[in-house]
């Protein structure tokens, strides 16, 4: 049988493009047409990368550090990563227990691609980061989505986890603080999940801690292998410099976990991209070992913006928003707007309709909650300056005031 040359890999063909980037593409198209859009959809800090990190990158270039590096990362960076995990998370690791990739997303992809087979399942609490189920799909495995609604503060409970684990469960992905909700797991909540996981030694755990340093109201951050060290031998703890150090474009993610898994990830990466950018790795060393004042300053800014945004959203008819505990996202319930009509004439049958109407009529870009596995919500990123954030929230409020019953 003749095969069409345009036939795609079936796992790729079934995967969906990133919903966040779809909205960003719409924003770019509108701006190209001369339309002014306030974008609250991108998940990246609006700050410049701290100066000492930029200077370290320049010094690396001028010193000739522009060659290939070891696949799993420069030893100096891996040593700095190990120090970070020891000092900040209480994990007993050394540099050989670490892995560096071109961004946190590649860490996740490497881990899942190195371990998943056709019948395997990955438990993903919903709402979830949009890429988790798509990466699982690309690896040829199946996602087991576990709804975690507002009644559970958008967090996985021990009972829900116990019910979700089955004979084909291979991984649990746990993200705290959460994208898209900002939910943060307490030590007690993690301990309860750990007791369930100890009953199922076949389950690996991926702890996505990328928003670790963006946590509010004096809360303390905990990661699963820290709370229950007996799970360390099957937990991949992932982090990076993207969010905390305003280094999204530098593309450095890192992890620690069992050596058999790290070796498999290194093998895969060696045939895929090889080592991460040498300049970015030197900059990441400066980030991890340099001054940390920036972390507290940026956290205070985001906490202030959170308070501003939540106050304005909860003063908006048709929207309800729980107070996020971390990250820089608000996950607002827009169910009260559904089944109605916007001032511009669009019937709002779904959160996707709300998002499109906000873009067309309020000229504000947000992302539908359905893209994160929980319909009837919109995700709003408050990683913009205070004035733009306030202007956008006022525009959203004016839009909602104009919504009428059919």
TORLO-77704 format. One record per residue (C-alpha): residue in three letters; x, y negated, z; residue number from 1. Coordinates in Angstrom, 3 decimals, padded with zeros to 6 digits, always signed. Each point is the difference from the previous one (the first is absolute). Layout:
+-----+----------+----------+----------+-----+
!  aa !        x !        y !        z !   i !
+-----+----------+----------+----------+-----+
! Ala !        X !        Y !        Z ! NUM !
...
+-----+----------+----------+----------+-----+
# end
This chain:
+-----+----------+----------+----------+-----+
!  aa !        x !        y !        z !   i !
+-----+----------+----------+----------+-----+
! Unk ! +000.000 ! +000.000 ! +000.000 !   1 !
! Unk ! +001.340 ! -003.397 ! -000.971 !   2 !
! Unk ! +000.485 ! -002.349 ! +002.933 !   3 !
! Unk ! -000.703 ! -003.726 ! -000.208 !   4 !
! Unk ! +003.294 ! -001.843 ! +000.461 !   5 !
! Unk ! -001.852 ! -002.499 ! +002.211 !   6 !
! Unk ! -001.061 ! +002.646 ! +002.542 !   7 !
! Unk ! +001.024 ! -000.989 ! +003.531 !   8 !
! Unk ! +000.996 ! +002.124 ! +002.940 !   9 !
! Unk ! -003.361 ! +001.040 ! +001.461 !  10 !
! Unk ! +000.877 ! -001.215 ! +003.483 !  11 !
! Unk ! +000.950 ! -003.431 ! -001.320 !  12 !
! Unk ! -003.087 ! -000.134 ! -002.216 !  13 !
! Unk ! -002.218 ! +000.565 ! +003.054 !  14 !
! Unk ! +001.755 ! -002.633 ! +002.136 !  15 !
! Unk ! -001.332 ! -003.551 ! +000.249 !  16 !
! Unk ! +001.989 ! -003.232 ! -000.362 !  17 !
! Unk ! +000.494 ! -002.033 ! +003.174 !  18 !
! Unk ! -003.164 ! -001.969 ! +000.778 !  19 !
! Unk ! +002.081 ! -002.772 ! +001.534 !  20 !
! Unk ! +001.992 ! -000.438 ! -003.175 !  21 !
! Unk ! -003.197 ! +000.076 ! -002.077 !  22 !
! Unk ! -001.260 ! -003.021 ! +001.941 !  23 !
! Unk ! +003.390 ! -001.689 ! -000.289 !  24 !
! Unk ! -000.139 ! +000.522 ! -003.765 !  25 !
! Unk ! -003.406 ! -001.703 ! -000.092 !  26 !
! Unk ! +001.442 ! -002.910 ! +001.973 !  27 !
! Unk ! +002.925 ! -000.317 ! -002.401 !  28 !
! Unk ! -002.365 ! +000.006 ! -002.984 !  29 !
! Unk ! -002.212 ! -002.721 ! +001.531 !  30 !
! Unk ! +002.996 ! -002.139 ! +000.851 !  31 !
! Unk ! +001.280 ! +000.424 ! -003.556 !  32 !
! Unk ! -003.330 ! -001.457 ! -001.117 !  33 !
! Unk ! +000.579 ! -003.010 ! +002.242 !  34 !
! Unk ! -002.324 ! +001.055 ! +002.816 !  35 !
! Unk ! +001.201 ! -000.759 ! +003.531 !  36 !
! Unk ! -000.302 ! +003.157 ! +002.131 !  37 !
! Unk ! +000.759 ! +000.448 ! +003.700 !  38 !
! Unk ! +001.376 ! +003.518 ! +000.258 !  39 !
! Unk ! -000.470 ! +001.881 ! +003.259 !  40 !
! Unk ! +000.687 ! +003.428 ! -001.468 !  41 !
! Unk ! +003.794 ! +000.486 ! +000.040 !  42 !
! Unk ! +001.549 ! +001.770 ! +002.981 !  43 !
! Unk ! +003.217 ! -001.965 ! +000.334 !  44 !
! Unk ! +001.183 ! -002.748 ! +002.348 !  45 !
! Unk ! +000.124 ! -003.491 ! -001.485 !  46 !
! Unk ! +003.268 ! -000.832 ! +001.808 !  47 !
! Unk ! +003.421 ! -000.094 ! -001.610 !  48 !
! Unk ! +002.379 ! +002.817 ! +000.901 !  49 !
! Unk ! +002.064 ! -001.285 ! +002.978 !  50 !
! Unk ! +003.146 ! -001.853 ! -001.035 !  51 !
! Unk ! +002.526 ! +002.315 ! +001.653 !  52 !
! Unk ! -001.449 ! +002.918 ! -001.994 !  53 !
! Unk ! +000.201 ! -001.908 ! -003.286 !  54 !
! Unk ! +003.566 ! -001.027 ! +000.812 !  55 !
! Unk ! +000.941 ! +003.624 ! +000.660 !  56 !
! Unk ! -001.316 ! +000.907 ! -003.459 !  57 !
! Unk ! +002.019 ! -002.768 ! -001.639 !  58 !
! Unk ! +003.114 ! +001.105 ! +001.893 !  59 !
! Unk ! -000.573 ! +003.586 ! -001.176 !  60 !
! Unk ! -000.153 ! -001.149 ! -003.618 !  61 !
! Unk ! +003.111 ! -002.127 ! +000.304 !  62 !
! Unk ! +001.842 ! +002.847 ! +001.719 !  63 !
! Unk ! -000.745 ! +002.319 ! -002.906 !  64 !
! Unk ! -002.468 ! +002.291 ! +001.789 !  65 !
! Unk ! -001.890 ! +000.520 ! -003.250 !  66 !
! Unk ! +000.612 ! +003.692 ! -000.646 !  67 !
! Unk ! -002.020 ! +003.149 ! +000.516 !  68 !
! Unk ! -000.464 ! +001.001 ! +003.621 !  69 !
! Unk ! -000.541 ! +003.373 ! +001.642 !  70 !
! Unk ! -003.446 ! +001.345 ! -000.909 !  71 !
! Unk ! -001.329 ! -000.129 ! +003.575 !  72 !
! Unk ! +001.465 ! -003.461 ! +000.620 !  73 !
! Unk ! +003.160 ! -001.751 ! +001.103 !  74 !
! Unk ! +001.351 ! +001.446 ! +003.199 !  75 !
! Unk ! +000.096 ! -003.490 ! +001.536 !  76 !
! Unk ! -003.718 ! -000.405 ! -000.670 !  77 !
! Unk ! -000.852 ! +003.498 ! +001.191 !  78 !
! Unk ! +001.901 ! -000.711 ! +003.224 !  79 !
! Unk ! -001.971 ! -003.236 ! +000.417 !  80 !
! Unk ! -003.253 ! +001.881 ! -000.658 !  81 !
! Unk ! +000.912 ! +002.618 ! +002.613 !  82 !
! Unk ! +000.748 ! -002.771 ! +002.505 !  83 !
! Unk ! -003.376 ! -001.563 ! -000.758 !  84 !
! Unk ! -001.851 ! +003.262 ! +000.633 !  85 !
! Unk ! +001.949 ! +000.619 ! +003.219 !  86 !
! Unk ! -000.264 ! -003.524 ! +001.414 !  87 !
! Unk ! -003.501 ! -000.971 ! -001.090 !  88 !
! Unk ! -001.803 ! +003.330 ! -000.069 !  89 !
! Unk ! +001.840 ! +002.215 ! +002.457 !  90 !
! Unk ! +000.721 ! +002.677 ! -002.615 !  91 !
! Unk ! +003.144 ! +002.073 ! +000.493 !  92 !
! Unk ! +001.548 ! -000.180 ! -003.485 !  93 !
! Unk ! +003.326 ! -000.710 ! -001.679 !  94 !
! Unk ! +000.809 ! -001.214 ! -003.505 !  95 !
! Unk ! -000.219 ! +003.506 ! -001.451 !  96 !
! Unk ! -003.654 ! +000.125 ! +001.076 !  97 !
! Unk ! -000.930 ! -002.905 ! -002.273 !  98 !
! Unk ! -000.987 ! -000.592 ! -003.614 !  99 !
! Unk ! -000.080 ! -003.250 ! -002.027 ! 100 !
! Unk ! -002.130 ! -000.544 ! -003.105 ! 101 !
! Unk ! -001.070 ! -002.758 ! -002.378 ! 102 !
! Unk ! -002.867 ! -001.120 ! +002.197 ! 103 !
! Unk ! -002.265 ! +001.689 ! +002.505 ! 104 !
! Unk ! -002.247 ! +001.295 ! -002.772 ! 105 !
! Unk ! +002.862 ! +002.079 ! -001.391 ! 106 !
! Unk ! +000.662 ! +001.466 ! +003.441 ! 107 !
! Unk ! -003.610 ! +001.184 ! +000.133 ! 108 !
! Unk ! +000.048 ! +001.284 ! -003.561 ! 109 !
! Unk ! +003.276 ! +001.871 ! +000.557 ! 110 !
! Unk ! -001.315 ! +001.690 ! +003.129 ! 111 !
! Unk ! -003.288 ! +001.121 ! -001.530 ! 112 !
! Unk ! +001.459 ! +000.998 ! -003.378 ! 113 !
! Unk ! +002.683 ! +002.058 ! +001.736 ! 114 !
! Unk ! -002.487 ! +002.012 ! +002.065 ! 115 !
! Unk ! -003.439 ! +000.206 ! -001.625 ! 116 !
! Unk ! -001.316 ! +002.825 ! -002.158 ! 117 !
! Unk ! -003.281 ! +000.431 ! -001.854 ! 118 !
! Unk ! -002.161 ! +001.339 ! +002.833 ! 119 !
! Unk ! +001.364 ! -002.302 ! +002.690 ! 120 !
! Unk ! -002.092 ! -002.682 ! +001.705 ! 121 !
! Unk ! +000.997 ! -003.322 ! +001.541 ! 122 !
! Unk ! -002.186 ! -001.495 ! +002.727 ! 123 !
! Unk ! -000.464 ! -003.738 ! -000.597 ! 124 !
! Unk ! -002.069 ! -002.072 ! +002.443 ! 125 !
! Unk ! -002.215 ! -002.527 ! -001.795 ! 126 !
! Unk ! +000.311 ! -002.933 ! -000.392 ! 127 !
! Unk ! +003.424 ! +000.711 ! -001.475 ! 128 !
! Unk ! +002.681 ! -001.730 ! -002.023 ! 129 !
! Unk ! -001.052 ! +000.361 ! -003.624 ! 130 !
! Unk ! +003.099 ! +001.948 ! -001.091 ! 131 !
! Unk ! -000.233 ! +002.933 ! +002.444 ! 132 !
! Unk ! -002.614 ! +002.088 ! -001.852 ! 133 !
! Unk ! +001.448 ! -000.917 ! -003.398 ! 134 !
! Unk ! +003.459 ! +001.221 ! +001.008 ! 135 !
! Unk ! -001.574 ! +003.237 ! +001.247 ! 136 !
! Unk ! -001.799 ! +000.316 ! -003.342 ! 137 !
! Unk ! +003.233 ! -000.566 ! -001.925 ! 138 !
! Unk ! +001.601 ! +002.783 ! +002.026 ! 139 !
! Unk ! -002.745 ! +002.420 ! -001.062 ! 140 !
! Unk ! -001.459 ! +000.426 ! +003.486 ! 141 !
! Unk ! -003.312 ! -001.070 ! +001.555 ! 142 !
! Unk ! -000.933 ! -002.773 ! +002.412 ! 143 !
! Unk ! -002.216 ! +000.804 ! +002.958 ! 144 !
! Unk ! -001.547 ! -003.393 ! +000.727 ! 145 !
! Unk ! -001.253 ! -000.467 ! +003.576 ! 146 !
! Unk ! -002.346 ! -003.002 ! +000.417 ! 147 !
! Unk ! +000.954 ! -002.153 ! +002.997 ! 148 !
! Unk ! -002.601 ! -002.739 ! +000.235 ! 149 !
! Unk ! -000.367 ! -003.092 ! +002.122 ! 150 !
! Unk ! -001.594 ! +002.065 ! +002.780 ! 151 !
! Unk ! +003.451 ! +001.535 ! +000.527 ! 152 !
! Unk ! +001.882 ! -003.277 ! -000.616 ! 153 !
! Unk ! +001.055 ! +001.424 ! -003.391 ! 154 !
! Unk ! +002.227 ! +002.580 ! +001.708 ! 155 !
! Unk ! +000.229 ! +003.788 ! -000.163 ! 156 !
! Unk ! -001.206 ! +001.772 ! +003.118 ! 157 !
! Unk ! +001.310 ! +003.280 ! +001.373 ! 158 !
! Unk ! -003.363 ! +001.679 ! -000.649 ! 159 !
! Unk ! -000.087 ! -001.171 ! -003.615 ! 160 !
! Unk ! +003.560 ! +001.188 ! -000.534 ! 161 !
! Unk ! -000.724 ! +003.424 ! +001.484 ! 162 !
! Unk ! -003.008 ! +000.409 ! -002.282 ! 163 !
! Unk ! +001.952 ! -001.098 ! -003.090 ! 164 !
! Unk ! +002.927 ! +002.400 ! +000.376 ! 165 !
! Unk ! -000.462 ! +003.127 ! -002.087 ! 166 !
! Unk ! +002.030 ! +002.894 ! -001.380 ! 167 !
! Unk ! +001.386 ! -002.123 ! -002.840 ! 168 !
! Unk ! +000.930 ! -003.072 ! +002.034 ! 169 !
! Unk ! +003.606 ! -000.974 ! -000.681 ! 170 !
! Unk ! +000.223 ! -003.664 ! +001.101 ! 171 !
! Unk ! -001.718 ! -002.639 ! +002.112 ! 172 !
! Unk ! +000.677 ! -003.624 ! -000.972 ! 173 !
! Unk ! -000.295 ! -002.487 ! +002.854 ! 174 !
! Unk ! +000.415 ! -003.754 ! -000.591 ! 175 !
! Unk ! +000.298 ! -002.368 ! +002.966 ! 176 !
! Unk ! -000.429 ! -002.950 ! -000.139 ! 177 !
! Unk ! -002.397 ! +000.782 ! -002.805 ! 178 !
! Unk ! -000.371 ! -001.320 ! -003.486 ! 179 !
! Unk ! -002.838 ! -000.973 ! -000.567 ! 180 !
! Unk ! -001.522 ! -000.409 ! +003.489 ! 181 !
! Unk ! +002.852 ! -001.096 ! +002.271 ! 182 !
! Unk ! -000.940 ! +002.778 ! +002.444 ! 183 !
! Unk ! +002.753 ! +001.045 ! +002.420 ! 184 !
! Unk ! +000.157 ! +003.371 ! +001.746 ! 185 !
! Unk ! +000.677 ! -000.191 ! +003.728 ! 186 !
! Unk ! +002.339 ! +002.381 ! +001.794 ! 187 !
! Unk ! -003.024 ! +001.819 ! +001.422 ! 188 !
! Unk ! -001.632 ! +000.386 ! -003.419 ! 189 !
! Unk ! +003.210 ! +001.359 ! -001.519 ! 190 !
! Unk ! +000.416 ! +002.386 ! +002.921 ! 191 !
! Unk ! -003.504 ! +001.389 ! -000.583 ! 192 !
! Unk ! +000.768 ! +000.567 ! -003.688 ! 193 !
! Unk ! +003.316 ! +001.613 ! +000.929 ! 194 !
! Unk ! -001.708 ! +002.601 ! +002.177 ! 195 !
! Unk ! -002.038 ! +001.113 ! -003.014 ! 196 !
! Unk ! +003.050 ! +000.079 ! -002.259 ! 197 !
! Unk ! +001.932 ! +002.128 ! +002.473 ! 198 !
! Unk ! -002.668 ! +002.677 ! -000.550 ! 199 !
! Unk ! +000.748 ! +000.018 ! -003.754 ! 200 !
! Unk ! +003.744 ! +000.434 ! -000.605 ! 201 !
! Unk ! -000.471 ! +000.253 ! -003.783 ! 202 !
! Unk ! -001.035 ! -003.676 ! -000.278 ! 203 !
! Unk ! +002.603 ! -002.632 ! -000.857 ! 204 !
! Unk ! -000.584 ! -003.612 ! +001.069 ! 205 !
! Unk ! +000.863 ! -003.160 ! -001.898 ! 206 !
! Unk ! +000.042 ! -003.041 ! +002.281 ! 207 !
! Unk ! -000.148 ! -003.119 ! -002.172 ! 208 !
! Unk ! +001.256 ! -002.719 ! +002.352 ! 209 !
! Unk ! +000.722 ! -002.684 ! -002.615 ! 210 !
! Unk ! -001.961 ! -002.676 ! +001.941 ! 211 !
! Unk ! +001.600 ! +000.886 ! +003.336 ! 212 !
! Unk ! +001.198 ! -003.523 ! +000.815 ! 213 !
! Unk ! -003.311 ! -001.659 ! -000.858 ! 214 !
! Unk ! -001.986 ! +000.869 ! +003.104 ! 215 !
! Unk ! -002.007 ! -002.508 ! +002.035 ! 216 !
! Unk ! -001.426 ! -000.909 ! +003.397 ! 217 !
! Unk ! +003.018 ! +001.283 ! +001.903 ! 218 !
! Unk ! -000.556 ! +003.595 ! -001.057 ! 219 !
! Unk ! +002.909 ! +002.414 ! -000.108 ! 220 !
! Unk ! +000.670 ! +002.120 ! -003.048 ! 221 !
! Unk ! +000.324 ! +003.791 ! +000.253 ! 222 !
! Unk ! +000.748 ! +002.608 ! -002.633 ! 223 !
! Unk ! -001.076 ! +003.632 ! +000.192 ! 224 !
! Unk ! +003.408 ! +001.703 ! +000.363 ! 225 !
! Unk ! +000.780 ! -002.432 ! +002.809 ! 226 !
! Unk ! -003.188 ! +000.839 ! +001.883 ! 227 !
! Unk ! +000.384 ! +003.767 ! -000.516 ! 228 !
! Unk ! +003.662 ! +000.987 ! -000.651 ! 229 !
! Unk ! -001.040 ! +003.624 ! -000.633 ! 230 !
! Unk ! -001.453 ! -001.208 ! -003.304 ! 231 !
! Unk ! +003.251 ! -001.620 ! -001.143 ! 232 !
! Unk ! +001.109 ! +003.165 ! -001.809 ! 233 !
! Unk ! -002.916 ! -000.352 ! -002.423 ! 234 !
! Unk ! -000.598 ! -003.755 ! -000.075 ! 235 !
! Unk ! +001.321 ! -002.361 ! -002.649 ! 236 !
! Unk ! +000.104 ! -003.484 ! +001.513 ! 237 !
! Unk ! +000.037 ! -002.555 ! -002.804 ! 238 !
! Unk ! +000.769 ! -003.708 ! +000.122 ! 239 !
! Unk ! +001.754 ! -002.690 ! -002.026 ! 240 !
! Unk ! +000.974 ! -003.642 ! -000.252 ! 241 !
! Unk ! -002.789 ! -001.135 ! -002.347 ! 242 !
! Unk ! -002.609 ! -001.373 ! +002.398 ! 243 !
! Unk ! +001.944 ! -000.845 ! +003.152 ! 244 !
! Unk ! +002.875 ! -001.803 ! -001.727 ! 245 !
! Unk ! -001.913 ! -001.463 ! -002.985 ! 246 !
! Unk ! +001.989 ! +002.206 ! -002.385 ! 247 !
! Unk ! -002.732 ! +001.545 ! -002.159 ! 248 !
! Unk ! +001.945 ! -000.511 ! -003.223 ! 249 !
! Unk ! +003.258 ! +001.401 ! +001.358 ! 250 !
! Unk ! -001.499 ! +003.513 ! -000.037 ! 251 !
! Unk ! +001.513 ! +001.730 ! +003.032 ! 252 !
! Unk ! -001.886 ! +002.614 ! +001.985 ! 253 !
! Unk ! +001.428 ! +002.522 ! +002.434 ! 254 !
! Unk ! -000.980 ! +002.943 ! +002.136 ! 255 !
! Unk ! +001.110 ! +002.518 ! +002.570 ! 256 !
! Unk ! -001.204 ! +003.556 ! +000.346 ! 257 !
! Unk ! +001.081 ! +003.649 ! -000.034 ! 258 !
! Unk ! +003.175 ! +000.519 ! -002.023 ! 259 !
! Unk ! -001.471 ! +002.698 ! -002.250 ! 260 !
! Unk ! -002.590 ! -002.518 ! -001.163 ! 261 !
! Unk ! +002.489 ! -002.861 ! -000.380 ! 262 !
! Unk ! +002.267 ! +002.261 ! -002.069 ! 263 !
! Unk ! -002.901 ! +000.903 ! -002.279 ! 264 !
! Unk ! -000.895 ! -003.669 ! -000.394 ! 265 !
! Unk ! +003.607 ! -000.821 ! -000.842 ! 266 !
! Unk ! +000.079 ! +002.774 ! -002.598 ! 267 !
! Unk ! -003.126 ! -001.363 ! -001.640 ! 268 !
! Unk ! +001.212 ! -003.597 ! +000.093 ! 269 !
! Unk ! +003.321 ! +001.049 ! -001.501 ! 270 !
! Unk ! -001.814 ! +001.151 ! -003.118 ! 271 !
! Unk ! -002.417 ! -002.901 ! +000.002 ! 272 !
! Unk ! +001.514 ! -003.432 ! +000.772 ! 273 !
! Unk ! +003.210 ! +000.828 ! +001.892 ! 274 !
! Unk ! +000.895 ! -002.470 ! +002.750 ! 275 !
! Unk ! -001.810 ! -003.264 ! +000.670 ! 276 !
! Unk ! +001.425 ! -003.319 ! -001.224 ! 277 !
! Unk ! +003.440 ! -000.507 ! +001.553 ! 278 !
! Unk ! -000.548 ! -003.742 ! +000.566 ! 279 !
! Unk ! -003.335 ! +000.598 ! +001.699 ! 280 !
! Unk ! +001.569 ! +002.609 ! +002.259 ! 281 !
! Unk ! +002.653 ! -002.450 ! +001.197 ! 282 !
! Unk ! -002.731 ! -002.562 ! +000.612 ! 283 !
! Unk ! -001.988 ! +002.584 ! +001.994 ! 284 !
! Unk ! +003.014 ! +000.610 ! +002.251 ! 285 !
! Unk ! +000.034 ! -003.721 ! +000.789 ! 286 !
! Unk ! -003.736 ! +000.101 ! +000.688 ! 287 !
! Unk ! +000.204 ! +002.915 ! +002.426 ! 288 !
! Unk ! +003.167 ! -001.139 ! +001.776 ! 289 !
! Unk ! -000.440 ! -003.761 ! -000.180 ! 290 !
! Unk ! -002.002 ! -002.528 ! +002.036 ! 291 !
! Unk ! -003.544 ! +001.063 ! +000.810 ! 292 !
! Unk ! -001.515 ! -003.421 ! +000.763 ! 293 !
! Unk ! -001.807 ! +000.094 ! -003.344 ! 294 !
! Unk ! -002.061 ! +003.014 ! +001.068 ! 295 !
! Unk ! -001.597 ! -001.771 ! +002.948 ! 296 !
! Unk ! -000.476 ! -003.239 ! -001.916 ! 297 !
! Unk ! -001.783 ! +001.697 ! -002.904 ! 298 !
! Unk ! -002.120 ! +002.072 ! +002.368 ! 299 !
! Unk ! -001.194 ! -003.183 ! +001.712 ! 300 !
! Unk ! -000.873 ! -001.562 ! -003.355 ! 301 !
! Unk ! -002.007 ! +003.045 ! -001.079 ! 302 !
! Unk ! -001.772 ! +000.207 ! +003.341 ! 303 !
! Unk ! -001.024 ! -003.651 ! -000.336 ! 304 !
! Unk ! -001.235 ! +000.600 ! -003.543 ! 305 !
! Unk ! -001.905 ! +003.081 ! +001.146 ! 306 !
! Unk ! -001.823 ! -002.029 ! +002.620 ! 307 !
! Unk ! -000.829 ! -002.697 ! -002.552 ! 308 !
! Unk ! -001.270 ! +002.492 ! -002.564 ! 309 !
! Unk ! -002.063 ! +002.171 ! +002.330 ! 310 !
! Unk ! -001.638 ! -003.068 ! +001.498 ! 311 !
! Unk ! -000.977 ! -001.345 ! -003.424 ! 312 !
! Unk ! -001.166 ! +003.374 ! -001.327 ! 313 !
! Unk ! -002.185 ! +000.684 ! +003.010 ! 314 !
! Unk ! -001.561 ! -003.432 ! -000.504 ! 315 !
! Unk ! -000.961 ! +001.055 ! -003.550 ! 316 !
! Unk ! -003.504 ! +001.365 ! -000.711 ! 317 !
! Unk ! +000.088 ! +003.550 ! -001.301 ! 318 !
! Unk ! +003.489 ! +000.820 ! +001.298 ! 319 !
! Unk ! +001.183 ! +001.660 ! +003.217 ! 320 !
! Unk ! +003.660 ! +000.498 ! +000.815 ! 321 !
! Unk ! +001.598 ! +001.914 ! +002.868 ! 322 !
! Unk ! +003.171 ! -001.546 ! +001.402 ! 323 !
! Unk ! +003.042 ! +001.673 ! -001.619 ! 324 !
! Unk ! +002.644 ! +001.114 ! +002.496 ! 325 !
! Unk ! +002.906 ! -000.160 ! -002.454 ! 326 !
! Unk ! +001.236 ! -000.316 ! -003.602 ! 327 !
! Unk ! -001.388 ! -002.975 ! -001.977 ! 328 !
! Unk ! -003.358 ! +001.210 ! -001.271 ! 329 !
! Unk ! -003.601 ! -000.549 ! +001.006 ! 330 !
! Unk ! -002.536 ! +002.669 ! -000.940 ! 331 !
! Unk ! -003.335 ! -001.778 ! -000.140 ! 332 !
! Unk ! -003.358 ! +001.782 ! -000.117 ! 333 !
! Unk ! -001.988 ! -001.415 ! -002.939 ! 334 !
! Unk ! -002.915 ! +002.483 ! +000.103 ! 335 !
! Unk ! -002.467 ! -002.791 ! +000.825 ! 336 !
! Unk ! +000.709 ! -001.572 ! -003.401 ! 337 !
! Unk ! -000.840 ! +003.132 ! -001.970 ! 338 !
! Unk ! -003.309 ! +000.237 ! -001.799 ! 339 !
! Unk ! -000.090 ! -003.781 ! -000.410 ! 340 !
! Unk ! +000.908 ! -002.510 ! -002.704 ! 341 !
! Unk ! +002.809 ! -002.563 ! -000.026 ! 342 !
! Unk ! -000.575 ! -003.651 ! -000.879 ! 343 !
! Unk ! +001.616 ! +000.718 ! -003.360 ! 344 !
! Unk ! -002.547 ! +002.704 ! -000.764 ! 345 !
! Unk ! +002.024 ! +003.159 ! +000.658 ! 346 !
! Unk ! -001.890 ! +002.824 ! +001.690 ! 347 !
! Unk ! +002.148 ! +001.294 ! +002.859 ! 348 !
! Unk ! -000.517 ! +003.744 ! -000.034 ! 349 !
! Unk ! +003.471 ! +000.896 ! +001.314 ! 350 !
! Unk ! +003.085 ! -001.439 ! +001.649 ! 351 !
! Unk ! +001.562 ! -000.028 ! -003.492 ! 352 !
! Unk ! -002.809 ! -002.352 ! -001.088 ! 353 !
! Unk ! +000.702 ! -002.223 ! +003.003 ! 354 !
! Unk ! +003.697 ! -000.122 ! -000.858 ! 355 !
! Unk ! -000.700 ! -000.845 ! -003.648 ! 356 !
! Unk ! -002.506 ! -002.691 ! +000.939 ! 357 !
! Unk ! +002.431 ! -001.555 ! +002.481 ! 358 !
! Unk ! +002.600 ! -000.141 ! -002.751 ! 359 !
! Unk ! -002.393 ! -001.498 ! -002.574 ! 360 !
! Unk ! -001.949 ! -002.369 ! +002.219 ! 361 !
! Unk ! +002.131 ! -000.795 ! +003.060 ! 362 !
! Unk ! +003.316 ! +000.446 ! -001.815 ! 363 !
! Unk ! +001.329 ! +002.103 ! +002.881 ! 364 !
! Unk ! +001.587 ! +003.413 ! -000.612 ! 365 !
! Unk ! -000.448 ! +002.842 ! +002.504 ! 366 !
! Unk ! -000.052 ! +003.807 ! -000.340 ! 367 !
! Unk ! -003.079 ! +002.262 ! +000.342 ! 368 !
! Unk ! -000.110 ! +002.297 ! +003.006 ! 369 !
! Unk ! -001.055 ! +002.905 ! -002.207 ! 370 !
! Unk ! +003.538 ! +000.002 ! -001.430 ! 371 !
! Unk ! +001.173 ! +000.881 ! +003.514 ! 372 !
! Unk ! -002.532 ! +002.772 ! +000.465 ! 373 !
! Unk ! -002.699 ! -001.914 ! +001.878 ! 374 !
! Unk ! -002.673 ! -001.780 ! -002.042 ! 375 !
! Unk ! -001.869 ! -003.071 ! +001.187 ! 376 !
! Unk ! +003.092 ! -001.938 ! +001.055 ! 377 !
! Unk ! +002.468 ! -002.453 ! -001.486 ! 378 !
! Unk ! +003.686 ! -000.171 ! +000.892 ! 379 !
! Unk ! +001.425 ! -003.476 ! +000.419 ! 380 !
! Unk ! +003.752 ! -000.558 ! +000.350 ! 381 !
! Unk ! +000.908 ! -003.011 ! +002.133 ! 382 !
! Unk ! +003.593 ! -000.136 ! -001.256 ! 383 !
! Unk ! -000.400 ! -003.553 ! -001.344 ! 384 !
! Unk ! +000.526 ! -003.423 ! +001.548 ! 385 !
! Unk ! -002.563 ! -001.278 ! +002.497 ! 386 !
! Unk ! -001.441 ! -002.683 ! -002.289 ! 387 !
! Unk ! -000.573 ! +002.427 ! -002.883 ! 388 !
! Unk ! -001.465 ! +002.554 ! +002.385 ! 389 !
! Unk ! -002.460 ! -002.502 ! +001.438 ! 390 !
! Unk ! -000.986 ! -001.236 ! -003.473 ! 391 !
! Unk ! -000.581 ! +003.586 ! -001.171 ! 392 !
! Unk ! -002.099 ! +000.893 ! +003.055 ! 393 !
! Unk ! -002.138 ! -003.117 ! -000.456 ! 394 !
! Unk ! -000.527 ! +000.949 ! -003.657 ! 395 !
! Unk ! -001.037 ! +003.514 ! +001.083 ! 396 !
! Unk ! -002.429 ! -001.494 ! +002.526 ! 397 !
! Unk ! -001.527 ! -002.313 ! -002.613 ! 398 !
! Unk ! -000.390 ! +002.968 ! -002.338 ! 399 !
! Unk ! -001.782 ! +002.034 ! +002.687 ! 400 !
! Unk ! -002.320 ! -002.902 ! +000.816 ! 401 !
! Unk ! -001.114 ! +000.121 ! -003.633 ! 402 !
! Unk ! -000.911 ! +003.706 ! +000.036 ! 403 !
! Unk ! -003.753 ! +000.604 ! -000.158 ! 404 !
! Unk ! -002.350 ! +002.967 ! +000.087 ! 405 !
! Unk ! -001.028 ! +001.427 ! -003.377 ! 406 !
+-----+----------+----------+----------+-----+
# end
